[in-house]
Structure formats: C-alpha cells, structure tokens
Amino acid sequence: MQQQLDKLQEEVTKRVYKLFMAKFAGNKLQFAKAAGCDEKTLRLLFEHGQGMTLNLLFKLAYALEIAPSDLLAGLSLFKK
C-alpha cells in the first residue's frame, strides 16, 4: 500500500510542477508567495524530499487557480 501512496504523491507533485512551470515560469519565490508558503517547502517538494499535506495541496491549488480535486482527478488507491 505504501508503494501505491508514494506513486500517487509523485503523480500529484508532477501535476503541480507542470502547472507551476506554465504559470510561474519556474519562479519558485513568486509561486511560494502566491501560495503563502516557504520557497524551501517547494524546493523540497519538487526534489521529492518532502511530502505534501492537505493544507499545502489547497494552498498550491489556490496559487495555480485550479480546484484541488482537479489535481487529484483520475487517481485511485484501488486497483482497477
């Protein structure tokens, strides 16, 4: 189960990163300010050194102007 959770977290992080690059052109400081978090948090998240809390997910979604559910769309813990 932990392996599945790790893969889901990696996928959500990839989705956030892709949208971040499109909207903020790689500027982590600008993204961090828009999300109300620390730039170090983003660096650790994108380098897979830190997990993502639900609170951080909501902040990042807000900064990206996307619904948090859109970042999770299509993901499942259960095998199909």
Secondary structure as UniProt FT lines:
FT   HELIX           2..24
FT   TURN            25..26
FT   HELIX           28..35
FT   HELIX           39..46
FT   TURN            47..48
FT   HELIX           54..64
FT   HELIX           68..72
FT   TURN            73..74
//
